[in-house]
Amino acid sequence: MNQAERDQRAYALAKEFVLRLNVAGVTSELLDKYLRLSDIKPRPNSISEIYGRILRSAQNANMRAGVVGGAIGGVDKLGVVLCNFQPSEVLAKFTAGWEQVLDEIEDRLQPTGKIRRTSRSIWPHFCQTILSAAQFMEQFPSADEFYQWVDFFDHDDRTRAALPLLLDREIDGFGFALACDFLKELGYINFAKPDVHLHDIFVSLKLCPENADDYEVFKAVVRVAKNAEVTPYNADKLFWLIGSGYFYDDEHIGEKGRIGSHKADFIAYAQGQLGL
């Protein structure tokens, strides 16, 4: 089969696989809700909300969610430290750098766990993200102007991938994959997050090169989505649900939404069906 046929078949197998798991409550209707969720979620209408979204996406890397959000009861709790997420006020308040930010987080939020301040530790990196994200967002007078700027990149297939690359350079500790995550969760359904689950599945099913980086996985997800006649958000979410096993909006599914990863089982199943 050619590439387009492989893409179409891989997507169809993924959808079929989720429903074949026969998990109580996981129906085609519930699955479709997740695959189109970005279409119906209201997007933030203020700069402060967008800034908060950046920080939520930024903590979704590796161990950050547990070390940062998990230690203070969620990133939203940072609002009392970060002037209700007003970028200009954050920059005016924290003129001494990331250590000043971390000092106040420790004082006012009292995070659980040990706070390490070495150059490679999570909290110092996240505090640097807080400041660089504030500096980036300060240049937009309103949410509408920010969305107009994103739309400039999003409207053209040839420029779209340049946007997460730019966000990666502008915001410390963001990275290409987290920038994509931030954009798709804002409702930009042409973006997909090339995380470890998608990377493993796409490499194993020969949907992208074995040594593919985040950019190449992103482009492969976009291609699969186009050939399957769905949005990149849709394709991303489908393969992510298989890899993560997390139906985050439905606690009645499995154990508070978690059914466990079925990535290895899906790869074996799809490889057999695709003749790999």
ZIQUI-V796785 format. One line per field, one symbol per residue. ss: DSSP state (H for helix, E for strand, L for the rest). psi: psi as a letter, one per 20 degrees, with the letter a starting at -180 (. if undefined). Layout:
ss: ???
psi: ???
This chain:
ss: LLHHHHHHHHHHHHHHHHHHLLLLLLLHHHHHHHHLHHHHLLLLLLHHHHHHHHHHHHLLLLLHHHHHHHHHLLHHHHHHLLHHHLHHHHHHHLLLLHHHHHHHHHHHHLLLLLLLLLLLLHHHHHHHHHHHHHHHHLLLLLHHHHHHHHHHHHLLLLLHHHHHHHHHHHLLLLHHHHHHHHHHHLLLLLLLLLLHHHHHHHHHLLLLLLLLLHHHHHHHHHHHHHHHLLLHHHHHHHHHHHHHLELLLLLLLLELLELLLLHHHHHHHHHHHHLL
psi: qrgghggghgghhggggghihlppinrhggghghijhhhippqqjqhhggghhghghhjjpdjhgghfghijkqhhiihhhklkkoghhghhgmijahhhghghggghimqqrpoqjrhjqgggghhhggghhghghhiohrhghghhgghghhiphhigihghhghghhopjfqgghggggghiijnijqqomahghggghghjkirqhkpagghgghggggggghilrqhgggghghhhgghkomhjniipcnlipjqpkggggggghgghik.
